Amino acid sequence: MATIQSNPESSYTPAPKPEKNRTPLLAGIIGVLLIALIALGIGFLNRGTDNANLSTNLVEMEQFKAQAEKQYYESLAELEEMRGSNEELNAMIDQQKEELRLQNEKIVSLTNDNRNLGAARRELADLKSKMTGYMAQLEELQATNEQLAQDRDRLSTERDLLSNDLQVSQQTNEQLSTERASLVSEREELATKNSELSRKVNVASVIKTNNISVEGQKQRNSGRWVTRTNAKNVERLYVCFNSLDNAVARAGEEAFQLRIINPTGETMSIEAAGSGVLTTDEGEQIPYTKNVPFDFQGDAANHCAEWSTPGQEFAEGTYTVELYNKGFLVGNTSLELK
């Protein structure tokens, strides 16, 4: 039997373990790396796309800003071109410019953020729409003002024509008034002359009288009238006179107006007995007692007339007798009754 001895200094070398297979692990790491690379590549691609989009948006925004600014200033220029001397039109232009300024400030504010490009585009479209409306309003107002100016010029021309016509009419009227005044003056002068001539003719045609007498009379039982001077015995007044010849007076029916004035100064007159009113040559109207008509043939003649009324009593005093022809006093006398 063999003896086994131990040797402390001798080393024991165990048999080597079999090595593990690292292929799957490497494959996993590679896969992870590939995935990371792919993800990183995709990220780079996406970032590149985003950068490209951002660059595009920036370009578009800059282009839009330029377009908006151009539109704004062009609109201001168009509004200024419409400015004129009309205060109402200019006030509307100033108001519209202020509204455009506010709209433009809103657009500028929106363009500070690329995300507001769409809203900024809508605001610009609204600005263009407003500008179109403003121009339509201004053109309409301008057309209206031009029409008003034409109407004003036409009315001014018509007014000048009417003024000229009025001046001509006034001159014509003044001339006619002068001529009419002259004619009126001539007519009045002729009327005065005719009146004077007529009065002269009338005066010349007046039939004068003489030998006027008046008596108080009383009728006797025989029917004969006798003279009385006592008032209580007088029944009538009897007037006689002569009319003189006149070559100017026309032949034909003539008349004298007999006026008897009683002692109290009243004209003795009774309308029913033929009394009336005459107009003197001086235009005064006076009552007369009786009308004494006669047929005038140019020669002298004698006339008599009586005045009495039933139941009349004559008072004491002086009675005045007047004779008129054509309004002229042609004779008078008086009688005193006791």
C-alpha positions in Angstrom: 0.0 0.0 0.0 1.4 3.2 -1.0 1.9 6.0 1.4 0.8 9.4 0.4 2.9 12.2 1.7 1.8 15.7 1.9 4.1 18.4 0.8 3.1 21.8 2.1 5.2 23.6 -0.4 3.8 22.0 -3.3 0.9 23.9 -5.1 -2.1 22.5 -6.4 -3.3 23.8 -9.6 -7.0 23.2 -10.1 -8.2 22.4 -13.4 -9.4 25.5 -15.4 -13.1 26.3 -15.6 -14.6 26.3 -18.9 -14.9 30.0 -20.4 -18.4 31.5 -20.8 -19.7 32.5 -24.2 -19.7 36.4 -24.5 -21.1 36.6 -27.9 -24.7 37.3 -26.9 -23.6 40.1 -24.6 -21.6 41.8 -27.2 -24.4 41.4 -29.6 -26.8 43.1 -27.1 -24.4 46.0 -26.5 -23.9 46.4 -30.2 -27.7 46.4 -30.7 -28.1 49.0 -28.0 -25.4 51.1 -29.6 -27.0 50.7 -33.0 -30.4 51.7 -31.6 -28.8 54.7 -29.9 -27.1 55.6 -33.1 -30.3 55.3 -35.0 -32.2 57.3 -32.4 -29.4 59.9 -32.4 -29.5 60.0 -36.2 -33.2 60.4 -36.2 -32.9 63.1 -33.7 -30.3 64.9 -35.8 -32.6 64.5 -38.8 -35.6 65.8 -36.9 -33.6 68.7 -35.5 -32.3 69.4 -39.0 -35.9 69.4 -40.2 -37.0 71.6 -37.4 -34.1 74.0 -38.1 -35.1 74.0 -41.7 -38.7 74.7 -40.9 -37.7 77.4 -38.4 -35.4 78.9 -41.1 -38.3 78.8 -43.5 -40.7 80.4 -41.0 -38.2 83.1 -40.3 -37.8 83.9 -44.0 -41.6 83.9 -44.4 -42.0 86.2 -41.4 -39.4 88.6 -42.7 -41.0 88.6 -46.1 -44.4 89.2 -44.4 -43.0 92.0 -42.3 -41.7 93.7 -45.5 -45.0 93.1 -47.3 -47.0 94.5 -44.3 -44.8 97.5 -44.0 -45.0 98.2 -47.7 -48.8 97.8 -47.6 -49.1 100.2 -44.6 -47.0 103.0 -46.2 -48.6 102.6 -49.6 -52.0 102.9 -47.9 -50.9 106.1 -46.1 -49.6 107.5 -49.4 -52.9 106.7 -51.1 -54.8 108.4 -48.4 -52.6 111.5 -48.6 -53.2 111.7 -52.3 -56.9 112.1 -51.6 -56.2 115.1 -49.3 -57.5 118.4 -50.6 -59.0 121.7 -49.4 -62.2 120.1 -48.1 -62.2 120.0 -44.3 -64.6 117.1 -44.1 -62.6 115.0 -46.5 -59.3 115.8 -44.7 -60.8 115.0 -41.3 -62.0 111.6 -42.6 -58.5 110.9 -44.0 -56.9 111.7 -40.6 -59.3 109.4 -38.9 -58.6 106.6 -41.4 -54.8 107.0 -41.0 -55.2 106.7 -37.2 -57.2 103.5 -37.6 -54.5 102.1 -40.0 -51.8 103.0 -37.6 -53.5 101.0 -34.8 -54.0 98.1 -37.2 -50.3 98.2 -38.2 -49.2 98.3 -34.6 -51.2 95.1 -34.0 -49.6 93.4 -37.0 -46.1 94.5 -35.9 -46.9 93.0 -32.4 -48.0 89.7 -33.9 -44.9 89.4 -36.1 -42.6 89.3 -33.0 -43.5 85.7 -32.7 -43.3 83.3 -35.7 -46.3 81.4 -34.3 -48.5 84.4 -35.0 -47.8 84.5 -38.7 -51.3 83.3 -39.6 -53.0 85.9 -37.3 -50.7 88.5 -38.7 -51.7 87.5 -42.2 -55.4 87.8 -41.3 -54.8 91.3 -39.8 -53.0 92.4 -42.9 -55.9 91.1 -45.0 -58.2 93.1 -42.8 -56.0 96.1 -43.2 -56.3 95.7 -47.0 -60.0 95.3 -46.8 -60.4 98.4 -44.6 -58.2 100.4 -47.0 -60.4 99.3 -49.9 -63.4 100.5 -48.0 -61.7 103.8 -47.0 -60.8 104.5 -50.6 -64.4 103.8 -51.7 -65.7 106.2 -49.0 -63.2 108.9 -49.9 -63.9 108.6 -53.6 -67.6 108.8 -53.0 -67.2 111.8 -50.8 -64.9 113.4 -53.3 -67.3 112.8 -56.1 -70.1 114.3 -54.0 -67.9 117.3 -53.2 -67.1 117.7 -56.9 -70.8 117.6 -57.7 -71.5 120.1 -55.0 -68.8 122.3 -56.3 -70.2 122.1 -59.8 -73.7 122.8 -58.5 -72.3 125.7 -56.5 -70.5 127.1 -59.6 -73.7 126.6 -61.6 -75.8 128.3 -59.0 -73.2 131.1 -58.7 -73.4 131.6 -62.5 -77.2 131.6 -62.4 -77.2 134.0 -59.5 -74.9 136.3 -61.4 -77.2 136.1 -64.4 -80.2 136.7 -62.2 -78.4 139.6 -60.5 -77.7 141.1 -63.9 -81.3 140.6 -65.0 -82.4 142.1 -61.7 -80.2 145.1 -62.3 -81.5 145.5 -65.8 -85.1 145.1 -64.5 -84.4 147.6 -61.8 -83.0 150.1 -64.2 -85.9 149.4 -66.5 -88.3 149.8 -63.6 -86.6 153.0 -62.5 -86.8 154.3 -66.1 -90.5 153.3 -66.3 -91.1 154.8 -62.9 -89.5 158.0 -64.0 -91.5 158.0 -67.2 -94.6 157.1 -65.3 -94.0 159.8 -62.8 -93.5 162.2 -65.6 -96.7 161.0 -67.3 -98.5 161.2 -64.0 -97.2 164.7 -63.5 -98.2 165.7 -67.0 -101.6 164.0 -66.5 -102.1 165.8 -63.2 -101.0 169.1 -64.8 -103.4 168.4 -67.7 -106.1 167.5 -65.2 -105.4 170.7 -63.3 -105.5 172.7 -66.5 -108.7 170.8 -67.6 -110.2 171.4 -64.2 -109.3 175.0 -64.4 -110.6 175.3 -68.0 -113.7 173.3 -67.0 -114.2 175.6 -64.0 -113.7 178.6 -66.2 -116.1 177.2 -68.7 -118.4 176.3 -65.8 -118.0 179.7 -64.3 -118.6 181.3 -67.7 -121.7 179.2 -68.2 -123.2 180.2 -64.9 -126.4 182.1 -65.4 -126.4 185.1 -63.3 -129.4 186.9 -61.8 -130.6 190.4 -60.8 -133.6 192.2 -59.4 -134.2 189.6 -56.8 -137.2 190.3 -54.6 -139.0 188.4 -51.8 -142.3 189.1 -50.2 -144.4 187.7 -47.4 -147.9 187.1 -48.8 -151.4 186.1 -47.6 -154.2 184.8 -49.8 -157.5 186.6 -49.7 -160.8 184.9 -50.0 -160.9 185.9 -53.6 -157.8 183.8 -54.2 -155.6 186.8 -54.7 -152.2 187.0 -53.0 -151.4 190.3 -51.2 -148.2 191.4 -49.5 -147.9 191.3 -45.7 -145.0 192.2 -43.4 -146.5 191.0 -40.2 -145.2 187.5 -39.6 -148.5 186.1 -38.2 -150.3 187.1 -41.3 -147.8 185.6 -43.8 -148.8 182.3 -45.4 -146.0 182.1 -48.0 -142.8 183.6 -49.2 -142.8 184.6 -52.8 -139.4 185.1 -54.6 -139.0 186.7 -58.0 -135.9 187.4 -60.0 -134.4 187.9 -63.5 -132.0 185.5 -65.2 -129.5 187.2 -67.4 -128.5 186.2 -70.9 -125.4 184.0 -71.4 -123.7 183.1 -74.7 -121.6 180.4 -73.2 -124.2 178.4 -71.5 -125.8 175.6 -73.5 -129.5 176.0 -74.4 -131.8 173.6 -72.7 -133.0 172.7 -69.3 -131.5 174.7 -66.5 -132.3 175.3 -62.8 -131.7 177.6 -59.9 -131.6 176.3 -56.3 -133.5 178.6 -54.0 -132.3 178.7 -50.4 -134.3 180.4 -47.7 -132.7 180.8 -44.3 -135.0 181.6 -41.3 -134.2 184.0 -38.6 -132.5 181.3 -36.5 -130.0 180.5 -39.3 -131.6 177.3 -40.4 -132.4 176.5 -44.0 -136.1 176.0 -44.5 -136.3 172.6 -46.2 -138.7 169.7 -46.4 -137.5 166.8 -48.5 -141.1 165.8 -49.5 -141.6 169.3 -50.8 -138.6 169.1 -53.1 -135.8 170.3 -50.9 -132.3 168.8 -51.3 -128.6 169.3 -51.0 -126.3 171.1 -53.4 -122.5 171.2 -53.7 -120.9 174.6 -54.0 -118.0 175.5 -56.3 -115.8 175.2 -53.2 -116.9 171.7 -52.6 -119.1 172.4 -49.6 -122.5 170.7 -49.4 -125.4 172.8 -48.2 -129.1 172.2 -48.1 -131.4 174.2 -50.4 -135.1 174.9 -50.0 -136.5 174.5 -53.5 -135.3 173.7 -57.1 -136.5 176.2 -59.7 -136.2 174.6 -63.2 -136.6 176.6 -66.5 -135.9 176.3 -70.2 -132.9 178.4 -71.1 -132.5 179.7 -74.6 -129.7 182.1 -74.0 -131.9 185.1 -73.4 -132.8 186.9 -70.1 -136.0 185.8 -68.5 -138.1 186.4 -65.4 -138.8 183.7 -62.7 -140.8 183.4 -59.6 -141.1 180.7 -56.9 -143.1 180.3 -53.7 -142.4 178.5 -50.5 -145.2 177.4 -48.2 -146.3 174.4 -46.3 -149.6 173.6 -44.8 -149.8 174.7 -41.1 -146.4 176.5 -41.3 -146.0 179.6 -39.2 -143.4 182.2 -40.0 -141.5 183.7 -37.1 -140.6 187.3 -36.7 -137.1 188.3 -37.9 -134.9 188.5 -41.0 -135.1 185.9 -43.7 -132.2 185.5 -46.2 -132.8 184.4 -49.7 -130.0 182.9 -51.8 -130.0 181.7 -55.5 -127.5 179.1 -56.8 -126.7 178.0 -60.4 -124.2 175.2 -61.0 -123.0 175.5 -57.4 -122.3 179.2 -57.6 -124.1 181.8 -55.6 -125.7 184.1 -58.3 -127.8 186.4 -56.1 -129.3 187.0 -52.7 -131.6 189.3 -50.8 -133.4 189.4 -47.5 -136.9 190.1 -45.9 -137.8 191.2 -42.4 -141.1 190.1 -40.9 -142.4 192.0 -37.9 
